[in-house]
Each structure stands twice: as C-alpha cells, then as structure tokens.
Amino acid sequence: MPAERPDSPIRLSDLRLMRSLAYVGGRWIAAADAAFVPVTDPATGRRIGEVARIGADGAAAAVDAAQDAFPAWAALLPQERSAILRRWYALIVENREDLAAIMTAEQGKPVSEARGEIDYAASFVEFYAEEAKRPNIESVTSHLRDAEVEVWREPVGVAALVTPWNFPSAMITRKAAAALAAGCTAVVHPSVETPFSALALAELGERAGLPAGVFNVVTGDAPEIVGAWMKDARVRALSFTGSTEVGRMLYRQGADTVKRLVLELGGHAPFIVFADADLDQAVDEAVKAKFATSGQDCLGANRFLVERPAYDAFCKAFAERTSALSVGNGMDDPDIGPLMNENAVAKQELHVADALAKGATLLAGGARHDAGPLFFQPTVLADVPRDALVMREETFGPVAAIAPFDTEEEALARANDTEYGLVAYLHTLDPRRIYRVSRALQFGMVAVNRTKVTGAPVPFGGMKQSGLEREGSRLGLEAFTDVKYVCRDWA
C-alpha cells in the first residue's frame, strides 16, 4: 500500500511514517490471509488507509520474537538501553508535525492537541531513558551473621501493552518506555481505530536502533490478539488502558498465568467548586477539564459540583464559555473535534435526554452538531439530579453536568459516590479546606485550582475500579520488574 493515498487528508514530510503492516521481529508483516482493516477519519468519514488484520498466529509470533530478543536486551548495560531510548525520543521530537497529522487524521482531535500529545509521548521516552541508567539495587543490613544481603530488581520478561484510541501515541510510550528501560521486551496492540500512530512509533524505534523483537506492534482485532497473549505464559506482564469493563475481564484472564497487571481504567471525575474559589479561574479550568480531546478523556471532568452561593454565577459563565467553543475538523484546529464513533455520539444523546427527562436544565448545546455525523455540540446541563445517568456513568464526550451542594460533607459524599477513583478537581482558596478535602477524596490524583497535573515524573493511576498500579515516575518501572533477594554466605 502506498504511504500516502490520494483521497487521504494526511500530508506528510516523511511518507515512510505511514505504515500499513504489523511490525514483528524487526520485519513489517501482513496477515497470513492478507486481510486488512480499514481506518477512517472520524471528521469526514473518509478512508485514510488500512492495516494488516493479524490473528492469533501473528500474535504468538510477536511473543516468539519478543521472547527471543529478551535475553540480549536485558543483558545490555543500562547506559546502552538508555542511548537507544534517547535516540527514539529525538526522532519523535524531530517528526512531531507528521506524527500529529497522523493522529488528527485517525483520531480526530484538534491538531494543536495532537502536537501536545506528541510532546507528552516524547517526554516519557526521555524520562525513562534517564531512569534506565539508575537500576534500583538496594543494600540491606544483614540479619544473619557472616552473610551479606542484597535486593535486586530484574526485568520480568515479555510485556503486553494494550492501548486505547483517545491517546494513541502517549499511552504507548508511557508503557513501552518504562518496559524497555526496565529491560523487558514488548508486544503492543493499538486500538483498531487508531493504529497508524503506533506503527509510526515502531518505524521511528527501528531507526533509533531498537533491536529486532524488542518492540513489536500487532494490528487487528483485540479479542483475538490480546486473548492469545492472556493465555500465553511467556507474557509475564500486561499493561492495559481502557474501559473498566474490559479491565475486569483481563483481570480474570490474567489469573491463569498469574500475570503482573497494570490497569488504567475508567474515570468519573468530580469538579468541586467552593464559594471562596476564584470564579474566573474555576470556569477557565472547568472548560479545560471538560472539553479537552472533545471530552474523550478518562481524566475529563464529568460531574460539576458547585457550592450554592457561587452556583448561578458559575453556571452562567461556564455556559457562555462553552457556547463560544468552535467545533470542526481537527485539521482546522477547532476547540472541539469529532467523537470517535457513532456509539459515542449516541451515548451523549442518551445522557442528555435522560437528564432532561429527570428535571435538568439545558444551558448550552444538547444535540448533534451540523459539522458532521460524529460531531456533538458542547453541552452544559444544570440542576442535574443524582439519579441521572450522566451523574452515574462516564460520559466520555462533551457533555457537562452541574449540580449544587450546601456543605463540604455533602460535596465529599457526592464526589466519592462512585465506583471510580481516578482524578478529582478541587477549587477553593482555603488552605485548610484544600488539605481536608484532598485527604478525603477517594481518588488517585487530585488537581487543586488547576487542571493539568500529569507528566512523566509523576505517578498516574487510580483507586477503586479505576485501576491497579501506577504509570509514569519511578513507580512505572515496578510492574515490569521482579524482586530478587540474594543472601551470600561469607563464612
């Protein structure tokens, strides 16, 4: 298949970044039956390309390649792995514009957001290139006479990395850079809806000098590919980002081979505004927290809880700001791009209709947008009751639900009344309240008077059914290592 199709919106400086074949064992391979999966631009519905539909045999071949490559990769000096990761980082930065264009074409997000994601993706490779040089070997005071005690961390082996469509580059590098830095090899399955970003990263990884079999990308249907990996005892770790429902299924499947699991699952973030907050700042941050990636973000604010004295002013200002947001094709860099598929649009319609039927007030939006079939108007609902679906489920789209509260205790009870616990947003200028509420919120991350809190040096992850373990930071290496205790007799 040519690197650039005549009917494609993607125009690249480097056409080799647009790959259509899976990458296994250092080779670009087609499916055994020559089957392909079409990929479309959600903004236009146009086909932008197709990728190989690899089945269970191809998934097993990727594990074969990763298993074969593991001993040599793990045996490299940490500085040698670091140097390769550093070259990968430099190539990602160098090809930022092309990578952003590929992402916008297949995912739909505004191109400025896509550029930001490429920067974010690159930051993980840079961070773990440095961490690779600092393996954690602990010295422990011996409890035994005439013995020396050490605790080592060693790579677990082959790691399976399964990534979603909403952040098709950053979710790969956050996982893969940590796994590779630890000395593991990786088999990667990107979403069938956004495979080109992953294949472009594989192309750049090959140029950076990643040895054959160290980083493999297998495209096709998730149940067949990931199902094969879950049954394979050689796959020692699984890192998955996606829905809680699928995460639960993978948790069960991982039991048979006792895999190390990292699960970054759903979110249902509360955005709490107390009356003493800086209202203008709170509204600015609320727009960011709700509408980035068109609301298709597990960190996206879903429930806006506002103390009653500030409620009317917040609702008015937030609705005005929301109504002014631009909607359109991501290549034109609007505020809001398309949703990923028809199911996502239908969910917005369902949540809006349900909330209105239960007494909510529509302040902005509320329907599909005339930009195209996968566009939805940025929407604000006020006076949303507790039993509305939008207050119980992750909307994953540009619909904001607001409700008032009267006391700090009420705000906390409502914020914590969810099976999810990924991130919470808090706006108040009272330092004592900041401490109390941050402590009481049952979420893995708390953003106080701001929205952006994530980054390579900090641990990303949630509590309750929002997942297990952490990604990013030094903690992100732990899932990809085993602890070995060595006791040496000096008698």
C-alpha positions in Angstrom: 0.0 0.0 0.0 1.4 3.5 -0.8 2.5 5.6 2.1 0.0 8.4 1.1 -3.3 7.8 -0.5 -4.7 10.4 -3.0 -8.0 10.6 -1.0 -6.3 10.9 2.3 -6.2 14.1 4.4 -2.8 13.2 5.6 0.1 15.0 4.0 3.5 14.0 5.4 7.0 15.2 5.0 8.2 11.6 5.6 5.9 9.2 3.8 7.6 6.2 5.5 5.9 7.0 8.7 2.5 5.9 7.2 2.8 2.1 7.7 0.1 -0.4 6.9 1.8 -3.7 8.0 2.3 -5.0 11.5 5.8 -4.9 13.0 7.1 -8.2 14.4 10.6 -9.3 15.0 12.1 -6.4 13.1 10.0 -7.1 10.0 6.9 -5.5 8.5 4.4 -8.3 8.0 1.0 -8.8 6.5 -1.7 -11.1 7.8 -1.4 -14.8 6.8 -4.7 -14.4 4.8 -3.8 -10.9 3.5 -6.7 -9.4 5.4 -6.8 -5.7 6.2 -8.8 -3.4 8.5 -9.9 0.0 7.0 -9.2 3.1 9.1 -11.3 6.2 8.6 -11.1 9.9 9.6 -13.9 10.5 12.1 -14.2 14.1 11.0 -15.0 13.2 7.4 -15.8 9.5 7.3 -13.1 9.2 4.5 -10.9 6.1 4.5 -7.4 7.2 5.2 -5.8 3.7 4.9 -5.8 0.2 6.1 -3.7 -2.0 8.3 -3.0 -5.7 8.5 -5.6 -7.8 10.4 -3.2 -10.1 12.3 -4.8 -13.1 14.0 -3.8 -15.4 16.9 -0.9 -16.9 15.0 0.6 -13.5 14.3 0.1 -12.6 18.0 2.0 -15.7 19.0 4.8 -14.9 16.5 5.2 -11.5 18.2 5.6 -13.2 21.6 8.2 -15.6 19.9 10.1 -12.6 18.7 10.0 -10.8 22.0 11.0 -13.9 24.0 13.9 -14.5 21.6 15.1 -10.9 21.9 14.7 -10.6 25.7 18.0 -12.2 26.9 20.2 -9.9 24.8 18.1 -6.8 25.6 18.1 -7.4 29.3 21.8 -8.1 29.2 22.7 -4.7 27.7 24.3 -2.2 30.0 21.6 0.2 31.3 23.5 3.0 29.5 23.2 1.2 26.2 19.4 0.8 26.6 19.3 4.5 27.6 21.2 5.6 24.5 18.7 3.8 22.2 15.7 5.3 24.0 17.3 8.7 23.8 17.6 8.3 20.0 13.9 7.3 19.9 13.0 10.4 21.8 15.0 12.6 19.5 13.3 11.1 16.4 9.8 11.6 17.9 10.6 15.2 18.5 12.0 15.7 15.1 8.9 14.2 13.4 6.4 16.0 15.7 4.4 17.6 12.8 4.0 14.4 10.8 3.1 12.4 13.9 0.5 15.0 14.9 -1.0 14.9 11.4 -1.4 11.2 11.5 -3.0 11.3 14.9 -5.5 14.0 14.0 -6.5 12.1 10.8 -7.2 8.9 12.6 -8.4 10.1 16.0 -9.9 13.5 15.1 -8.5 15.6 17.9 -7.6 19.2 17.1 -4.1 19.3 15.6 -2.8 21.6 18.4 -3.9 19.0 20.9 -2.2 16.3 18.8 1.1 18.2 18.8 0.7 18.5 22.6 0.2 14.7 22.8 3.4 14.1 20.8 5.3 16.3 23.2 3.7 14.3 26.1 4.6 11.0 24.4 8.2 12.1 23.8 8.5 13.1 27.5 8.0 9.6 28.7 10.8 8.2 26.4 13.1 11.0 27.6 12.3 10.3 31.2 12.8 6.6 31.1 15.9 6.9 29.0 17.3 8.6 32.1 15.8 6.1 34.6 17.2 3.2 32.6 20.6 4.3 33.9 19.6 4.1 37.5 18.6 0.5 38.2 17.4 0.1 41.8 19.7 -2.2 43.8 19.1 -1.9 47.5 21.7 -2.6 50.2 20.0 -4.2 53.2 21.7 -4.6 56.6 22.0 -8.3 57.1 20.1 -10.0 59.9 22.4 -13.0 59.7 25.9 -13.4 61.0 28.6 -13.8 58.3 26.2 -13.0 55.4 25.7 -10.2 53.0 22.2 -9.3 51.8 21.1 -7.6 48.6 17.7 -7.0 46.9 17.8 -6.7 43.1 15.2 -5.7 40.6 15.2 -7.6 37.3 13.0 -7.4 34.2 10.1 -9.7 34.2 10.4 -10.7 30.5 7.8 -10.1 27.7 5.3 -7.3 28.5 2.0 -7.0 26.6 0.9 -3.4 26.1 -2.7 -2.7 25.1 -3.6 0.9 24.3 -6.8 2.9 23.5 -7.8 5.2 20.7 -8.1 8.5 22.6 -4.3 8.9 23.2 -2.8 6.7 20.5 0.8 7.8 21.0 1.3 8.8 24.6 -0.3 5.7 26.0 2.2 3.6 24.0 5.3 5.5 25.1 4.2 5.7 28.7 4.1 1.9 28.9 6.7 1.0 26.4 9.5 3.4 27.5 9.1 2.1 31.1 9.1 -1.6 30.0 12.1 -1.2 27.7 14.0 0.8 30.3 13.5 -2.0 32.8 15.0 -4.5 30.3 11.7 -6.0 29.2 10.7 -6.6 25.6 7.2 -5.6 24.4 4.3 -6.7 22.3 1.9 -3.8 21.6 -1.7 -3.9 20.4 -3.1 -0.4 19.5 -6.7 0.3 19.1 -8.1 -0.9 15.7 -9.4 2.6 15.2 -6.1 4.4 15.6 -3.2 2.0 14.5 -1.2 4.4 12.4 0.3 6.3 15.3 1.6 3.1 16.8 3.1 1.9 13.6 4.8 5.3 13.1 6.4 4.9 16.5 7.6 1.5 15.5 9.2 2.9 12.4 11.0 5.5 14.5 12.0 2.9 17.0 13.6 0.8 14.3 15.5 3.9 13.1 16.6 4.6 16.7 18.2 1.1 16.9 15.7 -0.9 18.8 16.9 -4.5 18.1 14.5 -6.8 16.3 11.9 -8.3 18.6 12.3 -5.7 21.3 9.3 -3.6 20.3 6.5 -5.3 18.3 3.2 -3.8 17.1 0.4 -6.2 16.2 -2.7 -4.7 14.5 -6.1 -6.3 14.1 -9.0 -7.3 16.4 -8.3 -7.0 20.1 -10.2 -10.2 21.3 -8.1 -12.5 19.1 -4.7 -10.8 19.7 -5.0 -9.9 23.3 -6.8 -13.2 24.1 -3.8 -15.1 22.7 -1.4 -13.1 24.9 -3.5 -13.6 28.0 -3.3 -17.4 27.6 0.5 -17.3 26.9 2.6 -17.9 30.0 5.6 -16.3 28.3 3.8 -12.9 28.6 4.7 -12.0 32.2 3.1 -8.6 32.4 0.1 -6.8 30.9 -0.4 -3.0 30.9 -3.9 -2.0 29.7 -5.6 1.3 29.3 -9.3 1.2 28.5 -12.7 0.6 30.0 -13.3 -0.8 33.4 -15.5 -3.5 31.9 -12.7 -4.8 29.7 -10.2 -4.3 32.6 -12.3 -6.7 34.8 -12.3 -9.3 32.0 -8.5 -9.0 31.6 -8.0 -9.3 35.4 -9.9 -12.6 35.4 -8.0 -13.9 32.3 -4.6 -13.0 33.8 -5.2 -15.2 36.8 -4.5 -18.5 34.9 -0.9 -17.5 34.2 -0.5 -15.1 37.2 0.5 -12.1 35.1 1.7 -8.8 36.5 -1.1 -6.3 35.8 -1.2 -2.6 35.3 -4.8 -1.5 34.6 -5.6 2.2 33.9 -9.4 2.1 33.6 -12.4 4.4 33.6 -12.9 7.7 35.4 -15.9 9.7 36.6 -14.1 12.8 37.8 -15.8 15.3 40.1 -15.0 19.0 39.7 -15.7 20.7 43.0 -16.1 24.5 43.3 -16.4 26.1 46.7 -17.8 29.6 47.0 -14.5 31.1 48.1 -12.8 29.9 44.9 -11.6 32.3 42.2 -14.6 32.0 39.9 -12.9 33.2 36.7 -10.1 30.7 37.3 -12.6 27.9 38.1 -14.5 28.5 34.9 -11.3 28.6 32.8 -10.1 25.3 34.3 -13.6 23.7 34.0 -13.6 24.3 30.3 -10.1 22.7 30.0 -11.1 19.8 32.3 -14.3 19.0 30.4 -13.6 19.7 26.7 -10.0 18.6 26.0 -10.0 15.7 23.5 -13.6 16.6 22.9 -14.4 15.2 26.4 -13.0 11.8 25.4 -10.5 11.5 28.2 -10.5 9.4 31.3 -9.3 12.5 33.2 -12.2 14.5 31.8 -14.4 16.2 34.4 -17.9 14.6 34.4 -19.7 15.9 37.4 -19.5 19.6 38.4 -20.4 20.2 42.0 -20.7 23.9 42.9 -21.4 25.4 46.3 -24.8 27.1 46.2 -23.6 30.8 46.8 -21.4 30.5 43.6 -23.8 28.2 41.7 -25.7 30.6 39.5 -22.7 32.7 38.5 -20.6 29.6 37.7 -23.4 28.1 35.6 -23.9 31.3 33.6 -20.2 31.9 33.0 -19.5 28.2 32.1 -22.4 28.0 29.7 -21.3 31.2 28.0 -17.7 29.9 27.6 -19.0 26.6 26.3 -21.3 28.2 23.8 -18.3 30.1 22.3 -16.2 26.9 21.7 -15.6 26.2 18.0 -16.4 22.8 16.5 -14.9 21.3 13.4 -12.4 19.2 11.6 -9.3 18.7 13.8 -7.0 19.7 10.9 -8.6 23.2 11.1 -7.6 23.3 14.8 -11.0 24.0 16.5 -11.7 23.7 20.2 -13.8 20.6 19.7 -13.3 17.8 17.1 -15.4 14.8 16.3 -16.2 11.9 18.6 -14.6 8.6 17.7 -17.7 6.6 16.6 -21.4 6.5 16.4 -21.7 4.7 19.8 -20.0 7.7 21.4 -22.4 10.2 19.9 -25.4 8.0 20.8 -24.2 8.0 24.4 -24.2 11.8 24.5 -27.7 11.9 23.2 -28.8 9.3 25.8 -27.3 11.1 28.7 -28.7 14.5 27.7 -32.2 13.1 27.1 -32.2 11.2 30.4 -31.0 14.2 32.4 -33.7 16.5 30.8 -36.4 13.9 31.5 -35.4 13.9 35.1 -35.6 17.6 35.5 -32.2 19.1 34.4 -32.0 22.4 32.7 -30.2 22.8 29.3 -27.9 25.8 29.3 -25.9 25.1 26.1 -25.8 22.6 23.2 -27.7 19.4 23.7 -27.7 17.9 20.2 -25.6 16.7 17.3 -23.6 19.3 15.5 -24.1 20.1 11.8 -20.3 19.7 11.2 -20.9 16.0 10.5 -22.4 12.8 11.8 -19.8 12.2 14.6 -19.9 15.8 16.0 -21.8 16.8 19.1 -22.4 20.2 20.4 -20.5 21.1 23.6 -23.3 20.9 26.2 -24.0 22.2 29.6 -26.8 20.8 31.9 -27.6 22.4 35.2 -29.7 21.2 38.2 -28.9 17.6 37.2 -30.3 15.1 39.8 -28.2 12.4 41.4 -30.1 9.6 39.6 -29.4 10.9 36.1 -27.2 8.6 34.0 -24.7 11.4 33.5 -24.1 11.5 37.2 -23.7 7.8 37.5 -21.7 6.9 34.3 -18.7 8.1 32.5 -20.0 10.2 29.6 -16.7 10.3 27.6 -17.9 13.2 25.5 -18.6 17.0 25.5 -21.5 17.0 28.0 -21.1 18.7 31.4 -23.5 18.1 34.2 -23.7 20.6 37.1 -25.4 20.4 40.5 -25.3 22.5 43.6 -24.2 21.5 47.1 -24.6 23.2 50.5 -21.8 21.7 52.7 -18.3 20.3 52.5 -19.6 17.0 53.8 -22.2 16.8 51.1 -19.7 17.7 48.4 -17.4 14.9 49.5 -20.2 12.4 49.8 -21.3 13.1 46.3 -17.8 13.2 44.8 -16.9 9.8 46.4 -20.2 8.2 45.5 -18.8 6.3 42.5 -17.0 3.0 41.8 -14.3 5.1 40.0 -11.4 6.9 41.6 -9.0 8.2 39.0 -8.9 12.0 39.4 -10.8 14.8 41.2 -10.6 18.5 40.7 -10.9 20.9 43.6 -11.3 24.7 43.6 -11.0 26.6 46.8 -8.7 29.3 48.3 -8.9 28.0 51.9 -5.6 26.2 52.6 -7.2 24.1 55.4 -10.0 23.0 53.2 -7.5 22.1 50.5 -5.8 19.7 52.9 -9.0 18.3 54.4 -10.8 17.7 51.1 -7.7 16.4 49.2 -7.2 13.8 52.0 -10.9 12.8 52.0 -11.3 12.4 48.2 -11.0 8.7 47.2 -9.1 9.4 44.0 -5.6 8.5 42.9 -4.9 12.1 41.8 -6.2 15.4 43.0 -5.8 18.6 41.0 -6.2 21.8 43.2 -7.0 25.1 41.4 -5.7 23.7 38.1 -6.4 21.1 35.5 -3.1 19.9 34.1 -1.3 17.7 36.7 0.1 14.7 34.7 3.6 14.3 33.4 6.4 11.8 33.1 7.9 12.3 36.6 4.6 11.7 38.5 2.6 8.5 39.2 -0.5 8.2 37.1 -3.3 5.9 38.3 -6.5 5.5 40.3 -8.2 3.9 43.2 -11.2 1.5 43.4 -12.3 0.3 39.9 -10.2 2.9 38.1 -7.3 0.5 38.1 -4.2 -1.1 39.6 -0.6 0.1 39.9 0.9 3.4 38.5 2.4 4.6 35.3 5.0 7.3 34.9 7.6 8.2 37.6 9.9 5.6 39.0 6.9 3.7 40.1 6.1 3.0 36.5 9.1 0.6 36.3 7.9 -1.6 39.1 5.3 -3.6 37.2 8.0 -4.6 34.7 10.5 -5.9 37.3 10.7 -8.8 39.7 12.4 -8.5 43.1 15.2 -10.9 43.7 16.7 -11.4 47.2 20.3 -12.6 47.3 21.9 -13.7 50.6 25.7 -14.5 50.3 27.5 -16.5 53.0 30.9 -15.1 53.9 31.8 -17.8 56.4 
